[in-house]
Each structure stands twice: as C-alpha cells, then as structure tokens.
Amino acid sequence: MFPRYGAVGRKFVLHHFRFVQHCCHAGFLEGVCSFTSGFRQRLQHSRAVTLGAIMHLAYQSLGVVYGDLGTSPLYVFKSTFANVAVTEKQDIIGALSLIIYTLTIIPLIKYVFIVLRANDNGEDFGHRIIIIRNIWIFTGIIFTRLQSSPPNMHCTGGSFALYSLLCRYCNISLLPNQHPTDVELTTYLVDHANQKTYLQRKLEGSPSLQKVLLLIVLLGTCMVIGDGILTPSISVLSSVVGIRAASSSLDTTLVTVISLVILVILFSLQRYGTATVSVVFAPIFMSWFIVLALLGCYNIIKWDKSVFQAFSPHEIIRFFTRNGSVGWENLGGIVLCMTGTEALFADLGHFSFRSIQMAFTSLVYPCLILTYLGQAAYLVGHTENVNDPFYSSLPPPLYWPIFVLATVSAMIASQAIISATFSIVKQSVALGCFPRVKIVHTSNDIAGRVYIPEINWILMGLCLVITAGFRDTNEIGNAYGIAVVVVMIITTILMTLVMIIVWRKHVLLALLFFTVFMAIEVVYLSAVLFKITQGGWVPLAIAVVFGTIMYTWHYGTLKRYQYEMQHKVSVGWLLGLGPSLGLVRVPGIGLMYTDLAHGVPPLFSHFITNLPAIHSTVVFVCIKYLPVNTVPQEERFLIRRIGTRAHSMYRCAARYGYKDIQKKDDNFEQLLIHYLTKFIEIENFREQCDLQSMAASWTPEEESVRSMPTMNSPNSSRLQRALRSNGITRAENSVGNGHLSQSCTSLAEMPTNQSVDDNSQIQLSISGSNSDIQDEVAFLNSCKEAGVVYILGNNIVKARKDSGLFKKLIVNFIYTFLRRISRDSRVVLNIPHECLLQVGMVYYV
C-alpha cells in the first residue's frame, strides 16, 4: 500500500499529478486521465471556498468562543483588589502590566499560536485539496480513487483530543480493541509509525504511567465541566451587579433573582444548537468588542495617557517589590483575565483552527488590551472605584445602553464553555470514559456541533445553586481561578508529550515550552490555591464527583472487555462443529453485537447453549470508536469471513471517530448488507485474479494481516519501472515483495454512493462460471427477506467473591448504578425494538 500523506502541500500534489499523467500515457490508467483536465480549476476553487468558509466561521465564533474572555473586564480589577486598598497609582499600572503580559503569553502565544496546531486532524497545512489517496495494484490493473476534500472543518480540541492524538501515535489506550487495519484510515494520519522514541517506548511499556496519564486527562475534563458551571454564574452576576451602581437601594437578593432568571433562559436556548445560537450571538458580541475598544480609547484620552508604560515588564518587577506577598495574592484576580482561554481549544469541534486564530488576533485581543488600558487610565485618578471600574468609567449618557449590552453579552458569554463542555463530554463517551448520554447533532455541516440534554440540565442546576449560594463574584472568582489554571497546566503537560511524540520536535525545545509555561501557571496556581477556603473548594469538589464517575465507568468498561477477551470462544472449536455448527439454522440474518474486535464473544456460546438454533447468516458486529475525530463513511465497515462459505459467518467492525454520531437515518442495516454483498463479489474477484482469497488467508485469532503473493506479470514489471522513474521506491518494495495488505479487501475502499459496476477501473461480472458467487448472493438476499434480528447482550457485571471491599463497592454499586441511569445500548445503537433479541449473562470480573 502507498503511505497516506494526510493533508499535503500543493507541490506534493502536483508532483504526483504528473506521475499519474505519466502512468496514463504508459497505458496503465486508462480512463483515469479524465480527471486531469479540471484538476487545476478544482484546486483553485477549493482554496477560494476555504478562505470564505474560514472568514464565515471566524465571524460565527465571536458569539460562541470568546464570550468569557470578552466579559472578563467586568470583574478582573474588582477581583484583583477585592481585599486590598489601592493607595498608589503604580499599583494600578503594575496590575495592568500583569494583565497585558498574561493575555499575551497564555492565550495569544501558547494557545493561538501553539496549542491550536495540535488539533486532531486539523489544518496544519491550511488547506486540504484534491489528492490521490490510494493506488491499488492487482495483476497489472490499477484502480485509483480520487477524493475532493472540502475545507477542513473537522478539527477537534480539548484534553481528550490531545489524549486521542497520543493514543494514535503511541499504544497507550487501556482498551485494547485496535486492529492492524485501523492505521490505514485516511483520518489516522500517523507519521513515523515505525520509529519509536524513548518516551513512546517508556509509555507503552508502563501500565502505571498509562493510568497516571489517563487520570490527568480525566482531571482536566472534570475541570472543564467545572468551568461550565462557574462561568455562567460569575459572568451573569457581574453584569447584573451594574444595576446597583445606578440605584444603590437595590439589595443583593433582587440582583441574585435576576441573575437566576437570565441563567435559566441561557440554558433553555442550548437545545437550538451552536449554529442557531452563533447566528444570534455573533453580531451582539461583535458590537460588544467594538464598544469595549471605543470605551478604552475614550478613557485613555480623557483620564491618563501614562498607562502605556504598563507595556514595560519592569512595572511587574516594581509591583512585586512594593507589595510582596500581597502582590502575590493579587495574582488570584489577575488570572481571571484569561478565563475562557481553554474554550479556544475545546471549541475546535464547533469551528476551525484558522477561524479561531483569525478572530482572536484581528479583533478580540486588540479590543481586550484597549479596554484594560482604559479601565486602568480611569482608576489611576479614581482608586476609590476599584470595586466597579467598568460601570464607574462609563459616560453617563451611555450608561443604560451599555448596561443592556453588557447584560446580554454576559448572558451569552457562557456559551463558549458550555459548547466546550458538550464537545468534551461527547469525546469522553466515545472513548469509554463517561456514561452513555443522549447526543443531539445540531449541524449538518460541522460534525462537532452537539447538544447533550442531560449535561445541559445538570450544568444549569449546579450553576443556579452556586449563584444563589455565593451571591458574590469574589468567592465565585476564587473558585473559577483554580479551575482555569488546573486545565491550563494539564494542557501544558499533554502538549509537551505531543511535541515529542507526535511532532517529533527536539526534546530541548519541548522542555523549553514546558518550563516557560509551567513556571508561569504554577505561580498562578499557588496564588489561587491560597483561596481554597474562600470558595476555591468548589471546583475541587466538582472534580472529585465527576472524576469518580468517569474513572468508575472506564474501569467497569475495561473489566467487562477483559472478561470477554478471557472467555471468548475458540474459533477452531466452532469450525469443528461443521457448517451447520451442530445447530438448527433458521432463515434470516442474525447481527450479534460484541465489543471484541477479534474472536467470537462468550455471548454466542451462551446463546447456542441455551437455545440450540441460530440464523442462516450470522454477522458479529463490533462498534469501535477509534482515537480519530471522524471516520469517512466509505471506510466505516471492515468485513471479514469466519470459516468457509458454507458456514455463512462474518465479522464486521463498524468504525467511528469520537465526533461521529450514529443516527436513525443512517440505514445501518441496509449499508451493512450492501457491503456484505460487495465483499462477496470482491472476494470472488480476487480469486479470479489468482490471488489468495480471504477465506484461505484467515487465521483463527485474526491478529495479523497476511500479505499477497508476489506478482510477476509483465504489467507489474512495467508499473514498477514507472514507479522507480518517479522516485516512489516504497511503492516498488510493496509490490515487488508482495506486501499488499489484506485490508484492501475491506469495504473501506468502496464509496458508499457508488456501486462496483460504476467504477471505471473495476469490472466485477458474475458470469455463468461463477455459479457459487451467484448462489451466495442470492442466499444472502433470501436471508435478508426472511428478516434481520439484532442480538444484544444484557450483561450484568459483578465483582468476584474473592475481590476486595473497594472493588466490590466500585463494580457492584457505583458502576451498576451508572449503567442503570445511562442510556440503553439499543437506544444508542438505534436498534428497532421489534427486531431486538436480548441475551442475559453475568460477568464476574
């Protein structure tokens, strides 16, 4: 097989474009030249569409991604000097200098310029264009499939995206359901697969380090969920407090009630999806950022132009020299200027790397700097108003219009972290680290836009409790600061691993990244941990609760999978029973669902032991979520035969990415049977080509992918010379040594919207001499007409009697409770109730 290059540059594509032309002239690719005439026009069109789509997404991202960052000027200075009286002008300048450099170093440099580039299957090269993805060689016949990729809007961010990226390059996943052919997906995009670094080998050989890494990722996920609870509280409460600035007679209770009503409205709007929300919110936040910039310019011109000296880092040194430990405590308020920064990364599933980068650098960052400069210019001469610098610095005629805009902006500011929470929970569910929940896909264009009702209402309930309980932004700010800094530290750790393992950067460069950003974030962490008793305990309590849920679910899922691996049925024993398996074969197709990617599950033996009958055709279906963001539908199914044709048994791995969602309108049953038919035809075609059939190359454990025999036809020799002339030696070796992967017979190579007969390069005909293949296809169709039955295990997982007390508590109570309240498997898999057959079984783990 040819290596998969993923996103490629223009030079690489044009080089191989000329190579295909050469092969066409040599007579190898008759019919393929038809694509060449419009190649350059399609390339230019792809680039034009990409730029327009990025600009459109950049505009939409204003109402979703930057809400929390945009409303932070409402409470940063207030939280910084909450318990300290400001006596000197230079203290304001020093705090402003800290804000400027914090915004520049963490959100701008670390996230926008570095971390966003680690998006899972993102836009590292800017554009994905028309590429030649595969060339398959069968006895001198070349089949080519061309793929025109739209602008990449499928990049994904967040701590779980980084973890899945590491799992793809390094075998550290604790759920071992990988298959050798998974790496051949176009979205896998693994470079240097055979070159292991010392760190890779260390992680792969240490289960303890793998568990520690998983715990770190789960902690980061829990802190993001904590952000989703705290962000709406502090944003809305900070804006509504402005009413008291206009009328001091209003008490705290009324402000709290108004905030609660706004929060209920905010969470009620989430069911309409990010696309609808962003259309409404984007113009509001664009107006908000422009108003912030204009207010900043107004205050600078009117009050004090000397605030520009805050750009000197010497002001930071002087600030700590004057204030000592008090200045260190003030960092707990300064950290709030970068709240919402993690949403830049976590919301990549809703937008794209380029769009977020464009919006932040061109609008968000300049406007934030101007507004903080303006507030500092006002506070230099009005230090007594440090508890409310935003509303106090407003021109009186503009007070109420800006108050309304600020309230509306604060209400929607939480959209960034709420959307990020939905995305990261979706990833957690797919990777087996969160109970099954209802996931609603809210966009037909961008796969990452999802809405999770259960999480939405849980966030709303906890948010209302915190708002009503604290009623003050200072204590909520203390809690918020801890969650923000912990997430950033975890991102720094994971990014360091990505730089070494994935990007293959020099270790010294990765250590430089780790040292610089970790040093800054640890200083901030030390300041916010000092305020644990002043509200900082809230995110820690949230992390403990959600962390327990996530780790328990992952532990139970892993134990259940290990039980099936240890008790799977021997395929040799199964085949020894004969074609009928010693059972009554009733008409129809039985789809038996299992978590195993290899072998026959114990559920099958339990079924035939208690009911000695099975359907005429049996398909073991394994739903696999791979550590990739998405799997193209044309590569979704991997089908293999078990035994001979007489057994009529197959294994099908339906592969999904953690952003993919199984919908009711996917026609899973029809697609599966369609691909079974094509599998049979391709298998027969290979036999006609005098190649080794899949049935003959089958191994009982199916853990290795056998290679094809060497092809010595004249056309093969001519092709090898053509490959050598174009410098593609690896392809030559693959053909010359016969290393043509068996995975080419998987239906990953067949477009879903194109039949085999439509392919100009493949002619699969069923002639009179192929009566066997005709009979098998006819038999499959008759089984389909007889009915399809979904066989699903209704398993109960219990700890063994000799297990410890802690394990019994985790498995028998917590995990069992989580399974009962989570969505049923048949609902998640969209299995028709009238076609469902459940088999009960107890797993003692």
Protein Blocks (a to p, Z undefined) as FASTA:
>chain_A
ZZdebjadfklmmmmmmmmmmmmmnopagojlmmmmmmmmmmmmmmmmmmmmmmmmmmmm
mmmmmmmmmmmmmmmmmmmmmmbccfbfklmmmmmmmmmmmmmmmmmmmmmmmmmmmpgh
iafnopacdddfbdcdeehiacdddddddddfkbcedjklmmmmmmmmpccbfblcbcfk
lmmpfklopghkllccfklmmmmmmmklmmmmmmmmmmmmmmmmmmmmmmmmmmmmmmmm
mmmmmmmkbcfklmmmmmmmmmmmmmmmmmnojklmmmmmmmmmmmmmmmmmmmmmmmmm
mmomklmmmmpmklmmmmmmmnmmmmmmmmmmmmmmmgoklmmmmmmmmmcfklmmmmmm
mmmmmmmmmmmmmmmmmmmmmmmlmmmmmlmmpcfklmmmmmmmmmmmmmmmmmmmmmmm
mmmmmmmmmnopaccdddddfbfkbmklccdfklmmmmmmmmmmmmmmnopaklmmmmmm
mmmmmmmmmmmmmmmmmmmmmnopafklmmmmmmmmmmmmmmmmmmmmmmmmnopmmmmm
mmmmmmmmmmmmmmmmmmmmmmmmmmcccfklmmmnojnlopacdedddddddfbfgdjd
fklmmmmmmmgcddfbdcdddddddfbfbdcfklmpccddehjfklopacddddddfkbc
cdfklommmmmmmmmmmmmmmmmmmmmnopacfklmpcfklpaccdddddfbfklmmmmm
mmmmnopaklmmmmmnopacfklmpcklpcfkbcfklpmkbccdddfklmmmmmmmmmmm
mmmmnopcdddddddddddfkbcfklmmmmmmmmmmmmmmmccfklmnopafklcccddd
dddZZ
